[in-house]
């Protein structure tokens, strides 16, 4: 049964599915779709958004707000969110700019209080953004990545799947999948082996990922030389995904700092 508090303001063209609950003083603006079983807490503002099923949106979240971009002049752009996301207090998820027209977020993500996703971002599934983490416009974040508290991600930067950015890091270059990165500016300091084991990666896959990591960064090879060498090997798909990620990079790949200690055993 749909429950809408009498003080909520709902646009006439909003599409509210069965089982949705909308709390006091929330504003559901134009061209909004909210999937069944989703909870919207008090004092939320939602505009130009398509929201999937069973999402849990806490108080004072701003969903589908206009992009913070000087190129934006009121064009009709959108935000899409998948299913079963947890969106805590004060989170801001902005819709797209005129460049792509869309911000897109997957399912099963956890946005802790005051975290932010900027315009035109592409986020996968199962991502965690801890308190006050911020992804600038056009950021891409892969599945199951963990963005720790107070992390800042530069616009157009990509964070690979299962990567972990440590608290307070500032990422301005692409972070390859499966690593732990930290610092200003963030660089890999090792592999996220604990995360890989928790997510069911086989011993063989983890061994191959370690081999790729060492070859890319610790064999005194240029990136193209390392990629050519590794593509010629019979690697499992998990390891090949690192190679594809590097090949597609436009901003450049963050490398471990010279003489830095890296935990890769």
C-alpha positions as CSV (number, residue, x, y, z in Angstrom):
1,X,0.0,0.0,0.0
2,X,1.4,3.4,-1.0
3,X,1.7,5.9,1.9
4,X,2.2,9.6,1.1
5,X,2.3,12.0,4.0
6,X,-0.3,14.9,3.6
7,X,2.5,17.5,3.8
8,X,4.4,16.0,0.8
9,X,4.2,17.8,-2.5
10,X,3.9,15.5,-5.5
11,X,4.0,16.7,-9.1
12,X,0.9,15.6,-11.1
13,X,3.1,13.8,-13.7
14,X,5.1,11.8,-11.1
15,X,4.7,8.0,-11.3
16,X,4.6,6.5,-7.9
17,X,4.4,2.6,-7.8
18,X,2.6,0.4,-5.2
19,X,4.2,0.2,-1.8
20,X,6.1,3.5,-2.0
21,X,6.2,5.5,1.2
22,X,6.9,9.3,1.1
23,X,7.6,11.1,4.3
24,X,6.6,14.6,5.6
25,X,7.6,17.7,3.6
26,X,9.3,15.9,0.8
27,X,9.0,17.3,-2.7
28,X,8.6,14.9,-5.7
29,X,9.0,17.1,-8.8
30,X,8.4,16.7,-12.5
31,X,9.1,13.6,-14.5
32,X,9.9,11.4,-11.5
33,X,9.3,7.6,-11.4
34,X,9.7,5.8,-8.1
35,X,9.6,2.0,-8.1
36,X,7.6,-0.3,-5.8
37,X,8.7,-0.7,-2.2
38,X,10.9,2.4,-2.2
39,X,11.0,4.6,1.0
40,X,11.5,8.4,0.8
41,X,12.1,10.0,4.1
42,X,11.2,13.5,5.2
43,X,12.4,16.7,3.6
44,X,13.8,15.0,0.5
45,X,13.7,16.7,-3.0
46,X,13.5,14.5,-6.1
47,X,13.4,15.8,-9.7
48,X,13.8,14.3,-13.2
49,X,14.7,10.9,-11.8
50,X,13.9,7.3,-12.5
51,X,14.3,5.4,-9.3
52,X,14.0,1.6,-9.2
53,X,12.6,-0.8,-6.6
54,X,13.1,-1.1,-2.8
55,X,15.4,1.9,-2.5
56,X,15.7,3.4,1.0
57,X,16.2,7.2,0.9
58,X,16.7,8.9,4.2
59,X,16.0,12.5,5.3
60,X,17.1,15.6,3.4
61,X,18.5,13.8,0.4
62,X,18.6,15.7,-2.9
63,X,18.0,13.3,-5.9
64,X,18.2,14.6,-9.5
65,X,19.2,18.1,-8.6
66,X,20.5,20.3,-11.5
67,X,24.2,19.8,-12.4
68,X,26.8,22.1,-10.9
69,X,28.0,23.0,-14.3
70,X,28.3,26.4,-16.0
71,X,27.3,24.7,-19.3
72,X,23.9,23.9,-17.9
73,X,21.1,26.4,-18.8
74,X,18.0,24.5,-17.8
75,X,18.1,21.7,-20.3
76,X,16.0,18.6,-19.5
77,X,18.4,16.0,-18.2
78,X,18.0,13.0,-16.0
79,X,19.2,10.7,-13.3
80,X,18.6,6.9,-13.2
81,X,19.0,4.8,-10.1
82,X,18.7,1.0,-9.9
83,X,17.2,-1.1,-7.1
84,X,17.9,-1.6,-3.4
85,X,20.2,1.3,-2.9
86,X,20.7,2.8,0.6
87,X,20.9,6.6,0.5
88,X,21.5,8.3,3.8
89,X,21.0,11.8,5.2
90,X,22.1,14.8,3.1
91,X,23.2,12.8,0.1
92,X,23.2,14.7,-3.2
93,X,22.9,12.8,-6.6
94,X,22.9,15.2,-9.5
95,X,21.3,14.7,-12.9
96,X,23.3,14.9,-16.1
97,X,24.7,18.0,-17.9
98,X,23.9,18.7,-21.6
99,X,27.1,16.8,-22.5
100,X,25.5,13.3,-21.9
101,X,22.1,14.2,-20.4
102,X,22.3,11.4,-17.9
103,X,23.7,10.4,-14.5
104,X,23.4,6.6,-14.0
105,X,23.8,4.6,-10.8
106,X,23.4,0.8,-10.5
107,X,21.9,-1.3,-7.8
108,X,22.8,-2.3,-4.2
109,X,25.0,0.8,-3.5
110,X,25.4,2.5,-0.1
111,X,25.7,6.2,-0.1
112,X,26.5,7.3,3.5
113,X,25.6,10.7,4.9
114,X,26.6,13.8,2.9
115,X,28.3,11.9,0.1
116,X,27.9,13.3,-3.4
117,X,27.7,12.1,-7.0
118,X,28.1,14.7,-9.7
119,X,26.6,15.2,-13.1
120,X,27.1,12.6,-15.9
121,X,28.7,10.0,-13.5
122,X,28.4,6.3,-14.3
123,X,28.4,4.1,-11.2
124,X,28.1,0.3,-11.1
125,X,26.6,-2.0,-8.6
126,X,27.4,-2.6,-4.9
127,X,29.5,0.5,-4.5
128,X,30.0,2.1,-1.1
129,X,30.6,5.8,-0.7
130,X,31.4,6.7,2.9
131,X,30.5,9.9,4.6
132,X,31.4,13.1,2.7
133,X,33.0,11.2,-0.2
134,X,32.5,13.1,-3.4
135,X,32.7,12.1,-7.1
136,X,33.0,15.0,-9.5
137,X,31.2,15.1,-12.8
138,X,31.8,12.4,-15.4
139,X,33.5,10.1,-12.9
140,X,33.1,6.3,-13.6
141,X,33.2,3.9,-10.6
142,X,33.2,0.2,-11.1
143,X,31.3,-2.5,-9.3
144,X,32.0,-3.1,-5.6
145,X,34.4,-0.2,-5.3
146,X,34.8,1.3,-1.8
147,X,35.2,5.1,-1.7
148,X,36.2,5.9,1.9
149,X,35.3,9.0,3.9
150,X,36.4,12.4,2.7
151,X,37.7,11.1,-0.6
152,X,37.6,13.4,-3.6
153,X,37.5,12.1,-7.1
154,X,38.5,14.5,-10.0
155,X,36.1,14.9,-12.9
156,X,36.5,12.3,-15.7
157,X,38.5,10.0,-13.4
158,X,37.7,6.3,-13.4
159,X,37.9,4.0,-10.4
160,X,38.1,0.3,-11.2
161,X,35.9,-2.4,-9.8
162,X,36.7,-3.8,-6.4
163,X,39.2,-1.0,-5.8
164,X,39.4,0.7,-2.4
165,X,40.3,4.4,-1.9
166,X,41.5,5.0,1.6
167,X,40.1,7.9,3.7
168,X,41.0,11.4,2.7
169,X,42.5,10.4,-0.7
170,X,42.3,12.6,-3.7
171,X,42.2,10.7,-7.0
172,X,43.1,12.6,-10.2
173,X,44.3,9.6,-12.3
174,X,42.5,6.4,-13.1
175,X,42.8,3.8,-10.4
176,X,43.0,0.2,-11.8
177,X,40.6,-2.5,-10.6
178,X,41.4,-4.6,-7.5
179,X,43.9,-2.3,-5.8
180,X,43.9,-0.3,-2.6
181,X,45.0,3.3,-3.3
182,X,45.7,6.2,-1.0
183,X,47.2,9.7,-0.7
184,X,47.2,13.1,-2.3
185,X,47.3,12.4,-5.2
186,X,46.1,8.8,-4.8
187,X,48.3,6.0,-5.9
188,X,48.1,2.2,-5.5
189,X,49.7,0.8,-2.4
190,X,48.8,-2.8,-2.9
191,X,46.0,-5.2,-3.9
192,X,42.6,-5.3,-2.2
193,X,43.2,-9.0,-1.5
194,X,40.8,-9.1,1.5
195,X,38.0,-7.7,-0.7
196,X,38.7,-10.1,-3.5
197,X,38.6,-13.1,-1.1
198,X,35.4,-11.9,0.4
199,X,33.8,-11.6,-3.0
200,X,34.7,-15.2,-4.0
201,X,37.7,-14.7,-6.3
202,X,39.6,-17.9,-6.8
203,X,43.2,-18.4,-5.8
204,X,44.1,-18.7,-9.5
205,X,42.4,-15.4,-10.3
206,X,44.1,-13.6,-7.4
207,X,47.5,-15.0,-8.4
208,X,47.0,-13.7,-12.0
209,X,45.9,-10.3,-10.7
210,X,49.1,-10.1,-8.7
211,X,51.1,-11.0,-11.7
212,X,49.5,-8.3,-13.8
213,X,50.1,-5.7,-11.0
214,X,53.8,-6.6,-10.7
215,X,54.3,-6.6,-14.5
216,X,52.6,-3.2,-15.0
217,X,54.4,-1.4,-12.2
218,X,57.6,-3.2,-11.1
219,X,59.3,-4.6,-14.2
220,X,60.6,-1.3,-15.6
221,X,58.3,-1.5,-18.6
222,X,56.5,1.3,-20.4
223,X,52.7,0.8,-20.2
224,X,52.3,-0.2,-23.8
225,X,55.2,-2.7,-23.5
226,X,53.6,-4.2,-20.3
227,X,50.2,-4.4,-21.9
228,X,51.5,-6.1,-25.1
229,X,53.4,-8.6,-23.0
230,X,50.4,-9.4,-20.8
231,X,47.9,-9.6,-23.6
232,X,50.0,-12.3,-25.2
233,X,49.6,-14.5,-22.1
234,X,46.7,-16.8,-21.3
235,X,45.3,-14.8,-18.4
236,X,41.9,-15.3,-16.8
237,X,39.2,-12.7,-17.5
238,X,39.6,-11.0,-14.2
239,X,43.2,-10.2,-15.0
240,X,42.4,-9.2,-18.6
241,X,39.9,-6.6,-17.2
242,X,42.9,-4.7,-15.8
243,X,44.5,-4.6,-19.2
244,X,41.4,-3.4,-20.9
245,X,40.9,-0.7,-18.2
246,X,44.5,0.6,-18.8
247,X,44.1,0.5,-22.6
248,X,40.9,2.6,-22.4
249,X,42.4,5.2,-20.0
250,X,42.3,8.9,-21.2
251,X,43.5,10.6,-18.0
252,X,46.4,8.2,-17.4
253,X,46.9,5.4,-14.9
254,X,47.9,6.1,-11.3
255,X,51.2,4.3,-10.6
256,X,52.7,3.4,-7.2
257,X,55.1,6.0,-6.0
258,X,58.8,5.3,-6.5
259,X,60.3,3.3,-3.6
260,X,56.9,3.0,-2.0
261,X,56.1,-0.1,0.0
262,X,53.4,-2.2,-1.7
263,X,51.8,-5.2,-0.1
264,X,51.4,-7.6,-3.1
265,X,52.3,-10.9,-1.5
